[in-house]
Amino acid sequence: MTSIEADYLVVGAGAMGMAFVDTLLAETDATVVLVDEGHQPGGHWNWVYPFVRLHQPSAYYGVNSVPLGDEDRIDESGWNEGFFELATGHEVCSYYDRVMRHQLLPTGRLSYFPMARHLGDNRFRSLDGTEHTVSVRRRVVDATYLLTKVQSMRAAAPFTVAGDVEVVPPNELPRRAAGRQHFTIVGGGKTGMDSCLWLLRNGVPAEALRWVMPRDSWLLNRANIQPGAHFAISLRASIASRLKAVTDATSLDDLFDRLEAAAEVLRLDPSVRPTMYHCAIVSLGELEQLRTIGDVVRLGRIERVHADRVDLQQGTVAVPAPSLYVDCTTPGLPRPPSVPVFDGDRITLQSVRGCQQVFSSAFIAHVEATYGDDDTRNELCAPIPHPDAPIDWLRILLSDNKAHMRWLQDPALMQWLASARLNVLRDVFPRFPDKPRVQEKAIGALTVALRAANERLTELMGSPAPV
């Protein structure tokens, strides 16, 4: 048994833990013990399939102090052409390793323990079996509350497989794809889309693909989620478009029809009303490719796979040819109940801006370092649970608007937000540092618009559900 003293014990060196530690070390003189079960930082990125890419720009992913790739690089070819580059999984893992070795450890104030299991009560066991106790002067930080689990982190698919049918996680797809006549992609989320796009990109004809989609999803248009001054005008226009759709909508369905007409949200099949929303992001080029797949099965989840047929919740379909099943059914974003971010001697990292986990973690670290009481900290850091259904788009926008209205009242906080590379909105909010009256007027007008949108959002969320 050994004993270590530190200001903070952080459990989890995934994307959220790394973003928190980076900002904490940059803005304070605190000492940190970072404990993680993985062999290197990056969390679930160390388990992802080899063809994964970020679905949001690299320019606002990672940690605040270190760019991920070339932040000014715009893709000049492919289905992301014209937009900021999207890092591969390998690039993300390499990035976190470099951040750890070249940015965090050289501070001399971080003690990092990979391959270590947290035992509770400020104790952990390292790989050699030694138990360590951390004497924590300030707080324990749970960076695993929103732990992302991918397909390769579980033992088997969530359905029964008969005979010699082959079911693989997407990690195995590149190794097992050669010579196949047919593929069945199971799952309608981002992983399912990625698997379909990888096969199409590598020359597999759309006719050789079957896509089992228990629920269709509303998707975000990547054109409207581009950071930096280059896209600031279009981003402001997108925000205005969303607020107008909210103001003019007469019902939930009408709202999404208006958002779709403005290309704010997208869907795979215009004739199918989506019942899922998970913040997945696509480009119009990717969507065009996905729409070439004609064999889309919408009969609920798979219950059992046979050599000649598939039994689903709402029916049975024949198998046209021996098929390789690719299991893409892991939910991805976890949805535990919200808890206070700051609670005595604990910090629980959660999203405080919708679906922006790494920004949220850096923001929480800045608030921890800057403000003196937990009431103020929690007021600034209200958790926003991850979405599941379309109505959650409204809930998240409502929560984001409330947060921004609070943040706008704090000039020092707005200055930090304007400088934070993880903040996709850093070039959107009005800034007139040499003209305080103009700044005050602009913030007042924005606050009025956000308040009006929130009143309408509240009304729409209370309207009857569509039949």
ROTIZA-222740 format. One record per residue (C-alpha): residue in three letters; residue number from 1; y, z, x negated. Coordinates in nm, 3 decimals. Layout:
BEGIN
  rest   nr    north       up     east
   Ala  NUM        Y        Z        X
...
***
This chain:
BEGIN
  rest   nr    north       up     east
   Met    1    0.000    0.000    0.000
   Thr    2    0.341   -0.097   -0.132
   Ser    3    0.688   -0.024    0.004
   Ile    4    0.984   -0.264    0.012
   Glu    5    1.342   -0.195    0.116
   Ala    6    1.556   -0.460    0.285
   Asp    7    1.831   -0.497    0.540
   Tyr    8    1.627   -0.736    0.755
   Leu    9    1.261   -0.812    0.809
   Val   10    1.226   -1.163    0.950
   Val   11    0.887   -1.256    1.096
   Gly   12    0.831   -1.632    1.094
   Ala   13    0.946   -1.902    0.849
   Gly   14    0.947   -2.185    1.100
   Ala   15    1.254   -2.388    1.191
   Met   16    1.421   -2.099    1.376
   Gly   17    1.346   -1.837    1.111
   Met   18    1.471   -2.063    0.832
   Ala   19    1.795   -2.145    1.015
   Phe   20    1.861   -1.776    1.078
   Val   21    1.791   -1.665    0.719
   Asp   22    1.999   -1.948    0.574
   Thr   23    2.311   -1.851    0.770
   Leu   24    2.256   -1.477    0.723
   Leu   25    2.231   -1.513    0.344
   Ala   26    2.532   -1.747    0.336
   Glu   27    2.761   -1.522    0.541
   Thr   28    2.656   -1.171    0.434
   Asp   29    2.533   -0.985    0.128
   Ala   30    2.220   -0.870    0.316
   Thr   31    1.874   -0.853    0.166
   Val   32    1.586   -1.009    0.361
   Val   33    1.207   -0.992    0.363
   Leu   34    1.063   -1.307    0.521
   Val   35    0.698   -1.293    0.628
   Asp   36    0.501   -1.594    0.750
   Glu   37    0.137   -1.684    0.813
   Gly   38    0.181   -2.038    0.680
   His   39    0.135   -2.152    0.324
   Gln   40    0.486   -2.294    0.311
   Pro   41    0.797   -2.276    0.531
   Gly   42    0.834   -2.506    0.830
   Gly   43    0.612   -2.346    1.094
   His   44    0.445   -2.597    1.325
   Trp   45    0.574   -2.888    1.114
   Asn   46    0.291   -2.814    0.874
   Trp   47    0.042   -2.893    1.153
   Val   48    0.195   -3.202    1.313
   Tyr   49    0.044   -3.551    1.333
   Pro   50    0.127   -3.781    1.040
   Phe   51    0.337   -4.031    1.238
   Val   52    0.562   -3.774    1.404
   Arg   53    0.937   -3.807    1.376
   Leu   54    1.221   -3.600    1.506
   His   55    1.332   -3.726    1.843
   Gln   56    1.684   -3.600    1.772
   Pro   57    1.895   -3.713    1.475
   Ser   58    1.824   -3.557    1.138
   Ala   59    2.199   -3.496    1.113
   Tyr   60    2.174   -3.181    1.322
   Tyr   61    1.832   -3.046    1.236
   Gly   62    1.721   -2.802    0.967
   Val   63    1.947   -2.531    0.825
   Asn   64    2.324   -2.519    0.831
   Ser   65    2.387   -2.528    0.457
   Val   66    2.171   -2.825    0.352
   Pro   67    2.166   -3.176    0.501
   Leu   68    1.831   -3.319    0.609
   Gly   69    1.821   -3.661    0.446
   Asp   70    2.129   -3.882    0.438
   Glu   71    2.348   -3.756    0.723
   Asp   72    2.549   -4.079    0.732
   Arg   73    2.250   -4.312    0.745
   Ile   74    2.217   -4.528    1.055
   Asp   75    1.884   -4.704    1.115
   Glu   76    1.929   -5.078    1.079
   Ser   77    1.596   -5.187    1.223
   Gly   78    1.321   -5.072    1.457
   Trp   79    1.341   -4.908    1.797
   Asn   80    1.602   -4.656    1.675
   Glu   81    1.835   -4.929    1.546
   Gly   82    2.202   -4.835    1.556
   Phe   83    2.144   -4.461    1.568
   Phe   84    2.124   -4.181    1.310
   Glu   85    1.794   -4.166    1.126
   Leu   86    1.501   -3.957    1.252
   Ala   87    1.319   -3.764    0.978
   Thr   88    0.941   -3.791    0.952
   Gly   89    0.723   -3.482    0.963
   His   90    0.653   -3.514    0.592
   Glu   91    1.027   -3.527    0.521
   Val   92    1.086   -3.217    0.732
   Cys   93    0.816   -3.019    0.548
   Ser   94    0.949   -3.131    0.210
   Tyr   95    1.301   -3.039    0.320
   Tyr   96    1.207   -2.683    0.415
   Asp   97    1.022   -2.640    0.086
   Arg   98    1.333   -2.752   -0.106
   Val   99    1.560   -2.529    0.101
   Met  100    1.339   -2.231    0.021
   Arg  101    1.308   -2.302   -0.352
   His  102    1.659   -2.430   -0.427
   Gln  103    1.881   -2.262   -0.167
   Leu  104    1.738   -1.935   -0.036
   Leu  105    1.527   -1.782   -0.314
   Pro  106    1.795   -1.837   -0.583
   Thr  107    2.025   -1.597   -0.397
   Gly  108    1.805   -1.315   -0.530
   Arg  109    1.834   -1.144   -0.191
   Leu  110    1.527   -1.297   -0.025
   Ser  111    1.170   -1.179   -0.071
   Tyr  112    0.940   -1.445    0.077
   Phe  113    0.575   -1.373    0.159
   Pro  114    0.376   -1.679    0.273
   Met  115    0.014   -1.645    0.389
   Ala  116    0.095   -1.297    0.521
   Arg  117    0.013   -1.146    0.860
   His  118    0.263   -0.921    1.033
   Leu  119    0.084   -0.609    1.157
   Gly  120    0.366   -0.449    1.354
   Asp  121    0.548   -0.127    1.270
   Asn  122    0.729   -0.308    0.983
   Arg  123    0.398   -0.367    0.804
   Phe  124    0.231   -0.686    0.686
   Arg  125   -0.079   -0.783    0.491
   Ser  126   -0.054   -1.043    0.214
   Leu  127   -0.329   -1.289    0.123
   Asp  128   -0.476   -1.061   -0.143
   Gly  129   -0.537   -0.793    0.121
   Thr  130   -0.253   -0.565    0.014
   Glu  131   -0.066   -0.392    0.294
   His  132    0.310   -0.369    0.258
   Thr  133    0.558   -0.150    0.447
   Val  134    0.918   -0.263    0.480
   Ser  135    1.185    0.003    0.507
   Val  136    1.432   -0.187    0.726
   Arg  137    1.792   -0.071    0.707
   Arg  138    1.923   -0.291    0.989
   Arg  139    1.693   -0.503    1.205
   Val  140    1.358   -0.670    1.250
   Val  141    1.401   -1.036    1.352
   Asp  142    1.130   -1.201    1.563
   Ala  143    1.141   -1.571    1.482
   Thr  144    0.808   -1.637    1.657
   Tyr  145    0.905   -1.568    2.019
   Leu  146    0.944   -1.942    2.082
   Leu  147    0.650   -2.037    1.860
   Thr  148    0.566   -2.405    1.906
   Lys  149    0.196   -2.492    1.917
   Val  150    0.071   -2.844    1.857
   Gln  151   -0.266   -2.999    1.935
   Ser  152   -0.418   -2.941    1.592
   Met  153   -0.355   -2.565    1.623
   Arg  154   -0.618   -2.523    1.896
   Ala  155   -0.995   -2.564    1.894
   Ala  156   -1.056   -2.816    2.173
   Ala  157   -0.903   -3.023    2.450
   Pro  158   -0.846   -2.846    2.785
   Phe  159   -1.103   -3.058    2.970
   Thr  160   -1.481   -3.102    2.963
   Val  161   -1.624   -3.386    2.757
   Ala  162   -1.967   -3.527    2.837
   Gly  163   -2.207   -3.713    2.613
   Asp  164   -2.081   -3.876    2.297
   Val  165   -1.725   -3.940    2.418
   Glu  166   -1.476   -3.900    2.133
   Val  167   -1.166   -3.686    2.186
   Val  168   -0.927   -3.634    1.893
   Pro  169   -0.588   -3.473    1.841
   Pro  170   -0.312   -3.716    1.741
   Asn  171   -0.351   -3.591    1.381
   Glu  172   -0.682   -3.782    1.368
   Leu  173   -0.558   -4.101    1.532
   Pro  174   -0.464   -4.297    1.216
   Arg  175   -0.802   -4.216    1.058
   Arg  176   -1.007   -4.297    1.369
   Ala  177   -0.818   -4.592    1.519
   Ala  178   -0.961   -4.884    1.322
   Gly  179   -1.203   -5.108    1.510
   Arg  180   -1.144   -4.953    1.853
   Gln  181   -1.137   -5.167    2.166
   His  182   -0.959   -4.915    2.386
   Phe  183   -0.749   -4.598    2.368
   Thr  184   -0.677   -4.334    2.631
   Ile  185   -0.364   -4.131    2.565
   Val  186   -0.377   -3.802    2.757
   Gly  187   -0.039   -3.637    2.825
   Gly  188    0.302   -3.760    2.937
   Gly  189    0.524   -3.566    2.694
   Lys  190    0.678   -3.655    2.360
   Thr  191    0.345   -3.645    2.174
   Gly  192    0.191   -3.884    2.424
   Met  193    0.487   -4.118    2.389
   Asp  194    0.469   -4.099    2.011
   Ser  195    0.097   -4.185    2.014
   Cys  196    0.153   -4.484    2.244
   Leu  197    0.441   -4.609    2.030
   Trp  198    0.241   -4.568    1.707
   Leu  199   -0.042   -4.779    1.847
   Leu  200    0.195   -5.047    1.978
   Arg  201    0.388   -5.049    1.649
   Asn  202    0.062   -5.114    1.465
   Gly  203   -0.032   -5.414    1.673
   Val  204   -0.260   -5.265    1.938
   Pro  205   -0.197   -5.468    2.256
   Ala  206   -0.064   -5.277    2.556
   Glu  207   -0.368   -5.398    2.753
   Ala  208   -0.591   -5.186    2.526
   Leu  209   -0.408   -4.865    2.621
   Arg  210   -0.456   -4.632    2.915
   Trp  211   -0.202   -4.355    2.961
   Val  212   -0.306   -4.052    3.164
   Met  213    0.019   -3.900    3.286
   Pro  214   -0.017   -3.589    3.505
   Arg  215    0.360   -3.579    3.556
   Asp  216    0.635   -3.831    3.492
   Ser  217    0.934   -3.699    3.305
   Trp  218    1.306   -3.750    3.307
   Leu  219    1.406   -3.848    2.954
   Leu  220    1.734   -3.817    2.767
   Asn  221    1.900   -4.129    2.628
   Arg  222    1.930   -4.102    2.250
   Ala  223    2.247   -4.311    2.259
   Asn  224    2.425   -4.015    2.419
   Ile  225    2.300   -3.755    2.170
   Gln  226    2.450   -3.878    1.846
   Pro  227    2.659   -3.638    1.634
   Gly  228    2.956   -3.693    1.409
   Ala  229    3.297   -3.855    1.431
   His  230    3.139   -4.203    1.444
   Phe  231    2.998   -4.129    1.789
   Ala  232    3.254   -3.871    1.908
   Ile  233    3.419   -4.105    2.159
   Ser  234    3.090   -4.209    2.318
   Leu  235    2.971   -3.849    2.322
   Arg  236    3.286   -3.736    2.502
   Ala  237    3.238   -4.022    2.749
   Ser  238    2.880   -3.913    2.806
   Ile  239    2.986   -3.554    2.877
   Ala  240    3.251   -3.678    3.119
   Ser  241    2.991   -3.900    3.287
   Arg  242    2.756   -3.606    3.338
   Leu  243    3.032   -3.388    3.482
   Lys  244    3.139   -3.666    3.720
   Ala  245    2.780   -3.714    3.838
   Val  246    2.757   -3.342    3.908
   Thr  247    3.089   -3.340    4.094
   Asp  248    3.006   -3.643    4.310
   Ala  249    2.637   -3.571    4.382
   Thr  250    2.531   -3.479    4.734
   Ser  251    2.178   -3.361    4.648
   Leu  252    1.939   -3.318    4.356
   Asp  253    1.792   -3.664    4.402
   Asp  254    2.139   -3.814    4.434
   Leu  255    2.245   -3.638    4.112
   Phe  256    1.957   -3.786    3.914
   Asp  257    2.018   -4.128    4.067
   Arg  258    2.378   -4.107    3.946
   Leu  259    2.272   -3.985    3.601
   Glu  260    2.020   -4.268    3.578
   Ala  261    2.278   -4.526    3.686
   Ala  262    2.503   -4.401    3.406
   Ala  263    2.209   -4.418    3.158
   Glu  264    2.235   -4.044    3.096
   Val  265    1.870   -3.995    3.191
   Leu  266    1.584   -4.244    3.189
   Arg  267    1.235   -4.269    3.336
   Leu  268    0.927   -4.471    3.256
   Asp  269    0.878   -4.624    3.601
   Pro  270    1.181   -4.670    3.829
   Ser  271    0.950   -4.646    4.131
   Val  272    0.812   -4.302    4.039
   Arg  273    1.029   -3.992    4.088
   Pro  274    0.974   -3.764    3.784
   Thr  275    0.875   -3.402    3.838
   Met  276    0.901   -3.294    3.473
   Tyr  277    1.189   -3.243    3.232
   His  278    1.123   -3.121    2.877
   Cys  279    1.434   -3.243    2.691
   Ala  280    1.240   -3.537    2.544
   Ile  281    1.467   -3.801    2.391
   Val  282    1.403   -4.177    2.368
   Ser  283    1.596   -4.488    2.281
   Leu  284    1.611   -4.782    2.518
   Gly  285    1.407   -4.976    2.261
   Glu  286    1.128   -4.720    2.273
   Leu  287    1.139   -4.708    2.651
   Glu  288    1.107   -5.086    2.669
   Gln  289    0.791   -5.069    2.460
   Leu  290    0.641   -4.786    2.665
   Arg  291    0.697   -4.986    2.982
   Thr  292    0.464   -5.259    2.854
   Ile  293    0.169   -5.025    2.916
   Gly  294    0.044   -5.119    3.262
   Asp  295   -0.256   -4.889    3.292
   Val  296   -0.086   -4.558    3.371
   Val  297   -0.305   -4.309    3.558
   Arg  298   -0.115   -4.066    3.779
   Leu  299   -0.393   -3.858    3.936
   Gly  300   -0.316   -3.519    3.785
   Arg  301   -0.486   -3.357    3.487
   Ile  302   -0.824   -3.461    3.352
   Glu  303   -1.110   -3.231    3.449
   Arg  304   -1.407   -3.412    3.289
   Val  305   -1.457   -3.722    3.078
   His  306   -1.780   -3.923    3.107
   Ala  307   -1.882   -4.232    2.915
   Asp  308   -1.815   -4.454    3.218
   Arg  309   -1.555   -4.264    3.419
   Val  310   -1.285   -3.995    3.413
   Asp  311   -1.266   -3.720    3.676
   Leu  312   -0.911   -3.604    3.746
   Gln  313   -0.762   -3.352    3.986
   Gln  314   -0.683   -3.620    4.242
   Gly  315   -0.954   -3.879    4.191
   Thr  316   -1.185   -4.067    3.958
   Val  317   -1.120   -4.380    3.753
   Ala  318   -1.365   -4.607    3.574
   Val  319   -1.352   -4.653    3.197
   Pro  320   -1.299   -5.024    3.121
   Ala  321   -1.447   -5.002    2.767
   Pro  322   -1.562   -4.737    2.520
   Ser  323   -1.240   -4.544    2.463
   Leu  324   -1.101   -4.311    2.201
   Tyr  325   -0.928   -4.025    2.383
   Val  326   -0.616   -3.884    2.217
   Asp  327   -0.538   -3.532    2.339
   Cys  328   -0.161   -3.490    2.367
   Thr  329   -0.163   -3.215    2.629
   Thr  330   -0.019   -2.915    2.446
   Pro  331    0.299   -2.811    2.633
   Gly  332    0.504   -2.801    2.312
   Leu  333    0.809   -2.595    2.407
   Pro  334    0.703   -2.240    2.503
   Arg  335    0.865   -2.076    2.805
   Pro  336    0.842   -1.697    2.772
   Pro  337    1.078   -1.484    2.980
   Ser  338    1.422   -1.429    2.832
   Val  339    1.492   -1.098    2.662
   Pro  340    1.816   -0.970    2.507
   Val  341    1.872   -1.137    2.171
   Phe  342    2.020   -0.818    2.023
   Asp  343    1.836   -0.502    2.121
   Gly  344    1.880   -0.197    1.902
   Asp  345    1.687   -0.249    1.581
   Arg  346    1.549   -0.589    1.690
   Ile  347    1.673   -0.945    1.715
   Thr  348    1.464   -1.192    1.916
   Leu  349    1.555   -1.551    1.834
   Gln  350    1.589   -1.773    2.142
   Ser  351    1.782   -2.084    2.245
   Val  352    2.142   -2.003    2.332
   Arg  353    2.219   -2.371    2.383
   Gly  354    1.974   -2.575    2.585
   Cys  355    1.685   -2.711    2.374
   Gln  356    1.879   -2.653    2.049
   Gln  357    1.662   -2.400    1.870
   Val  358    1.782   -2.437    1.512
   Phe  359    2.149   -2.443    1.606
   Ser  360    2.087   -2.137    1.822
   Ser  361    1.926   -1.946    1.535
   Ala  362    2.212   -2.020    1.296
   Phe  363    2.459   -1.925    1.569
   Ile  364    2.279   -1.594    1.631
   Ala  365    2.290   -1.517    1.258
   His  366    2.664   -1.590    1.249
   Val  367    2.724   -1.366    1.550
   Glu  368    2.516   -1.090    1.389
   Ala  369    2.723   -1.119    1.072
   Thr  370    3.063   -1.140    1.242
   Tyr  371    3.074   -0.914    1.548
   Gly  372    3.045   -0.538    1.548
   Asp  373    2.866   -0.444    1.869
   Asp  374    2.565   -0.570    2.059
   Asp  375    2.741   -0.597    2.393
   Thr  376    2.972   -0.860    2.247
   Arg  377    2.689   -1.025    2.058
   Asn  378    2.472   -1.054    2.370
   Glu  379    2.765   -1.184    2.571
   Leu  380    2.801   -1.465    2.318
   Cys  381    2.425   -1.525    2.291
   Ala  382    2.282   -1.548    2.643
   Pro  383    1.927   -1.691    2.618
   Ile  384    1.853   -2.023    2.788
   Pro  385    1.480   -2.067    2.864
   His  386    1.324   -2.403    2.790
   Pro  387    1.298   -2.644    3.084
   Asp  388    0.996   -2.763    3.277
   Ala  389    1.118   -2.922    3.604
   Pro  390    1.415   -3.152    3.681
   Ile  391    1.614   -2.866    3.836
   Asp  392    1.613   -2.707    3.489
   Trp  393    1.849   -2.984    3.375
   Leu  394    2.105   -2.828    3.611
   Arg  395    2.021   -2.472    3.505
   Ile  396    2.065   -2.556    3.137
   Leu  397    2.393   -2.739    3.192
   Leu  398    2.519   -2.444    3.396
   Ser  399    2.422   -2.201    3.120
   Asp  400    2.565   -2.422    2.846
   Asn  401    2.893   -2.453    3.033
   Lys  402    2.918   -2.077    3.076
   Ala  403    2.850   -2.026    2.706
   His  404    3.109   -2.284    2.603
   Met  405    3.370   -2.129    2.833
   Arg  406    3.315   -1.796    2.656
   Trp  407    3.316   -1.951    2.308
   Leu  408    3.637   -2.145    2.378
   Gln  409    3.824   -1.815    2.411
   Asp  410    3.746   -1.718    2.050
   Pro  411    3.947   -1.924    1.796
   Ala  412    3.752   -1.796    1.495
   Leu  413    3.422   -1.880    1.662
   Met  414    3.548   -2.226    1.752
   Gln  415    3.643   -2.278    1.389
   Trp  416    3.287   -2.189    1.285
   Leu  417    3.143   -2.423    1.548
   Ala  418    3.365   -2.704    1.423
   Ser  419    3.220   -2.663    1.072
   Ala  420    2.853   -2.610    1.160
   Arg  421    2.642   -2.915    1.072
   Leu  422    2.378   -2.809    1.326
   Asn  423    2.632   -2.825    1.609
   Val  424    2.597   -3.165    1.780
   Leu  425    2.927   -3.097    1.962
   Arg  426    3.128   -3.017    1.649
   Asp  427    3.348   -3.325    1.690
   Val  428    3.383   -3.300    2.068
   Phe  429    3.582   -2.985    2.142
   Pro  430    3.961   -3.021    2.117
   Arg  431    4.114   -2.912    1.786
   Phe  432    4.486   -2.903    1.720
   Pro  433    4.522   -2.632    1.450
   Asp  434    4.887   -2.714    1.383
   Lys  435    4.979   -2.730    1.751
   Pro  436    4.869   -2.404    1.915
   Arg  437    5.030   -2.484    2.251
   Val  438    4.858   -2.823    2.267
   Gln  439    4.533   -2.656    2.166
   Glu  440    4.573   -2.392    2.436
   Lys  441    4.648   -2.655    2.699
   Ala  442    4.346   -2.867    2.603
   Ile  443    4.114   -2.566    2.610
   Gly  444    4.257   -2.463    2.946
   Ala  445    4.194   -2.806    3.096
   Leu  446    3.840   -2.813    2.961
   Thr  447    3.771   -2.465    3.095
   Val  448    3.892   -2.568    3.442
   Ala  449    3.662   -2.873    3.435
   Leu  450    3.362   -2.667    3.324
   Arg  451    3.429   -2.404    3.590
   Ala  452    3.448   -2.670    3.863
   Ala  453    3.125   -2.830    3.740
   Asn  454    2.952   -2.492    3.743
   Glu  455    3.054   -2.429    4.103
   Arg  456    2.902   -2.763    4.203
   Leu  457    2.590   -2.704    3.993
   Thr  458    2.536   -2.373    4.169
   Glu  459    2.566   -2.546    4.506
   Leu  460    2.321   -2.821    4.408
   Met  461    2.068   -2.571    4.275
   Gly  462    2.078   -2.392    4.609
   Ser  463    2.033   -2.710    4.813
   Pro  464    1.695   -2.784    4.978
   Ala  465    1.432   -2.926    4.748
   Pro  466    1.365   -3.300    4.797
   Val  467    1.066   -3.383    5.016
***
